[in-house]
Amino acid sequence: MDVRKVYEYALQREHEGLNFFASNASRFSHAAATGTFEKLAEEEKKHIEFINSLIAGLDAGGGRGIDVGQRLEQQGFFSQRAASEMLDQTVIEAMVPDLPVLRMAYLIERDLAEFYEMAAEQVADSEAKKALAMLAKWERGHEKLFKDMHDKAFQEYAGMPWGG
């Protein structure tokens, strides 16, 4: 598997994720829900930065891009804190009208995680394997966040009287 092509495809998909989160942030009526999407858009920018560094590392002879990912990982990620900070009852209630957006966010993150895991299994380069595994781990964290948000909002919706 051509590592450059994997990175270029990943870069395209991360840009799509960034656009999705940025454009949907304003849809929510609750500030914390909007903040969640805005922060995830910032996360996607970090992923883009990392992948760009991986591509630059390939151009320079390989290996140097992984340092950027390790630095970003040490800085911590939003998804590690988000569940406890953002998923209070008022946020969940505000998200009920946007269940399809939450579902789409979950599916985007799941799809990316699966792509990174599949690519990591198929590339021969050990640095690329590490980088792709790192990206998969980050996406799995985002996937879990959106799954939790969707499921909690759906439970709220399911408990509402007819007519919302």
PyMOL commands that set and color helices and strands:
alter all, ss='L'
color gray80, all
select helices_A, chain A and resi 3-27+31-59+66-75+78-86+89-122+126-158
alter helices_A, ss='H'
color red, helices_A
deselect
rebuild
show_as cartoon
